[in-house]
Structures are given as structure tokens and as C-alpha cells.
């Protein structure tokens, strides 16, 4: 843990101490540090609300002023179980109720023989792996932020707990700066701006986590896809198309079943009548394990028919592997770079859905590069350089590559059981990152099940952190698909596969861009690049304005004409509210001079320009994707 994470982890224990002093019957589950703060899950009859924060924080300050040491001790499994049964864990002493969540963790999460540690500050003792700061007095400035509901262990079948969030920093100034950033973030919230700017919507009849893109949002999608296609074409990628569902056998072969089953939608069963049935009729039915009403005779009959299970596509890679296998491959064909803006569907828990950032349908800037081991470094580095070019284009100045490796103790469980290949590919990736000078951090136990991966963390213009893309190495799945190519020696070899998605998904990346730009998209990306605002409704003026509109649209500029009867100030105000990039105010003088009066959102009036000159400069700025 970093020093800041230790401060926040320690603050979570102080939070639990304070809650127990106010409500001694509280039962605690987990209290880790998280991105931007910490939380503790608590079961309590009293419903904690923000109105309670002041008195909770007052108790926390008492514990901090007491400057108690965080004392670590190691206990045996039986002693830990006995303490949990006496209610001594996550408590201020023995209670008449067991520490039920801690008891469950010891019995069902901590493996026999695994070390069990406790941490004590003052009267509070907790089951905890640590680490912590030296004393409660080492905790700097803190504040409780919000309360939410969360299922124990994230499972809807478990009790629903109250999750109390807070944050902590080394100094009061850092805390104040953080909350100033949050206030700005509220103004930039992609959910708020997405509605105001008419970019996307969600609908209950369609379903949670399934965004619908309005024309203005679709325009941004089109521009991002155009950018990706141009960039990838120049880099030697070939575009492919795949379907949105497949037989269960495909995902069993890839290993996504069972590794990824919890993130996939339940399967559908396609039942087929045999030759003596009803002429080859087919019927789809869901195949969920959830409880269902009693079966009808028709449903019972369907079970007796030959059936197959189909899944909605949750990832593109198995489909691309099939495309690689569709033709004989030689070393001369490699590297083979297959790209697709593939549509995927993933089952995110309802409590985890969040605007465009966590959705159930997503369009991914996906590609898979099949290469020899000798080609790997050049290809992997080229992908990283593509990321950097995108960062420069979008004004992303701060980023880090989060390099995730495997845990040898979890081979065959969480990770494919190929120890030598794990070491080989992790070393290859690490060497590329070091030689390229790219800013990265290494994180154990978070690799993909089939190989090491890089998650790309970026910071928006106001310093808010986002994960926008991923880059993965796959040494295992090509072998499962029997993917081979002929070597120079005319022998067969299995290619390495690089999974990459520099622009992530449309949903998450556009959500990031909305907040990064505060909705003030650059000209090339703006959903409405130009709006023409005539001063008045005289026929010659409107005809001239329509001529400018037709010329712009003839050049594929996203332009619109405001023909409302509003005064010009009202038209300007509406265009500014919609964050239209360029406004052309056209009056009689402009008509007479074959000119346009230019106004840029956020900059104001730039004065009159000759019409032809303005359009030429506008098209040049769009073509070079000027900031």
C-alpha cells in the first residue's frame, strides 16, 4: 500500500471505532481503502444518513486525538474463531452477539494454514491484514462523504449492508483541493451534460445499463470510429465484422466459460424439432438458473427436443480467433492485425451500473494482433505509441500504464496453468515498457486469465482518474483454438496474440471526454460544429443563410440553421447552452459583403470574415483535428 492508502485504511478503522461508540450493536464486514478514499460496510438497525456524519466525525476526531497505536498481532485459526464467536472482532470488546461477518470470513475466505492477523487501536480490535499508519494521530485531514447500500461480498443473495464512504489526505489543503475538484466534477458529470447536450439516454423499457445514442451522441461516435479506422489503416490493420452471439461451445473453448461466466448474460436455449416434429421449427428460451414458474406442457416438450445454448457475445477475441483459423496462415502473413468496433454485452450487477462508465452493452475499439515471438516487442510497442498519439490528440497530459501480472498460487484457478509462459510473457511486456520509457506501475494478481495485461489510467483536465482502455497479451487461448502458422522451417507454431483497445469502448471513452472537455468538444469532434444565426427573417437573408448551410453540409460539416423568430441574443444564448463550437451571425452587412460574422463558444466574437476564407479555414481545422 502507498502511504496515502495506509492513511485511508487506518481511517476506516477509526470510522468503525466511532460508529461502535454511537451504536454498540453495529456489525462490520469489510473496510478497505479504495480509489479516492475508503469505506466500511456495516449492518445496523439505525439507518445512517449524512445528517449523522457530524457526530460520527466528532467521535473519529476523539480517537485521532487519543493517538492510539495500531498494534498488530498474529493469532491461530481457532483463537480467531473463538474471538469472532465472542463478538470481539470489529468491536470494542466481548459482546453478546458473534461478529458474524468476521466469522464468515475466517470460516469461508481465509484458507486453513493462512496467516491471520489482527489490528488494535485503543479498544477497537479488527480482523485485518493491514498495513496501517503507526498511530491514529498520524491520520491527516478526513471527511465522510456519502452512504450507500451494498450486498455482503457483492452477492445479491447476501444481506444488504450500509456502506459508509469517506476520504482522507495528509493535509487539510489536499482535502480542500480534492473537494474543490469534486465540485467542478459535478458540473462536468457526463450524466448531467449528456442529458443537457442531448447525447444519450436510458429507458426503463429498454433496460438498465443499455444506453441509446441520440443523433448528437451518434455524431461523436462516428468521428471516433473515423479516427480509429484512419489510424489503424495507416498501421496495417484489416477490418473485420463478427456476429453478436455464439454457441456455448465457442466460449468453453476460449476459456471464458467458466472463468468469465458471472460477467456474461444468461444463455438462451435454441430447441430444434427433429424430422418427425413440426418441420424444423425453432424456439428460443432463456436458460437462467434463477427460480421460474412451473413449466407448461409446451416447455416440458421443448426439453425433450435437441437443443443448443447460445450466449450474447461478451468479448470479440474468440470470434477473431475463428477468423484467423478460417484460412491457412504462414509466417509471411504475420503480424496479422484484425480490427473491429465490436458490439459486446456484459452482465454488470445492477448496483455497479453507472451512467456510461459501467454499462451492459458496449462498442469496443477492439483489435487482435497475431504475431511471432520475435515480432512481439515491435508490435506491443507500436500499440503503446498509438495510445500516446491519442493522448496528445485529446489533450491527456497525465496517464499511467497499470501493468497487471499473475499470482503463481492461483494457477489453474484464476489463471491459466502455464507457469513458464506466464514468466516468459510477463518478462517480455516488462522489458518493452522499460525500454520505451512509458510511465507504468506493476500490480500483482490482476492479470487476465490468459495472460498479463495493461490497464490505461488517465486523468481528466480537472485531475479526475479514469480507466479507459486495456492492452493484453494472450499466450493460452490461441493454443486452445489450435491456431497455427507455417514457420520458415515449414513447421507449425502457435502465434502470440495481443488484445488492444486504445479508445476503449464508446461508452466509457465518451463519458470520459464529456467530463474532460466539460462538454466543450473541439471543432472536429463537436456534434454541432456550426450553427447559422440570421438576424431577422427577411427572405434574402434567409436565402443567403441557407446557401451557407448547403455549402457547409456539402463538405460534410455538421451545420444547422436557426430559423426561429427569436431575437439574435436569444439564438446566441441557445447555441452557447448547447456548446455549439462555431456560430455564424449573419446580418444585412454580411449578406452584402458575402461574409459571415464568426463567434466561437467560450471565446466570443471574432468579427466578420469573407465567406470563402472562413469555410476554407474551417475545413482545414476539421481535417487536421485541431484542438
Secondary structure, DSSP 8 states (H G I E B T S, - for coil): --HHHHHHHHHHHHHHHHHHHH-TT-EE----EETTEEEEEEE-SS---GGGHHHHHHHHHHHHHHT-B-EEEEE-HHHHHHHHHTT-TTBSS--SS--HHHHHHHHHTS-TT--EEEEEETTEEEE------SBGGG--EEEEEEEEEEEGGG-TTS-EEEEEEEEEESSHHHHHHHHHHHHHHHHH-HHHHHHHTT-EE--TTT-TT--EE-HHHHHHHHHHHHHHHHHHHHTT-EE----SEEEHHHHHHHTHHHHTGGGS---EEEEE--TTSSSS-EEEEE--SS------HHHHHHHTSEEEEEEE-S-SHHHHHHHHHTS--BGGG-SEEEEEEEEEE----GGG-BTTTB-SEEEEEEEEEEE-HHHHHHHHHHHHHHHHHHHHHTT---EEEEEE---GGGBTTTB-S-HHHHHHHHHHHHHHHHHHT--EEEETT-SBTTB-EEEEEEE-TTS-EEEEEEEEEESSHHHHTT--EE-TTS-EE--EEEEEETT-BHHHHHHHHHHHHTT---TTT-SS-EEEEESS--HHHHHHHHHHHHHHHHTT--EEEE--SS-HHHHHHHHHHTT-SEEEEE-HHHHHHTEEEEEETTTEEEEEEEHHHHHHHHHHHHHTT--
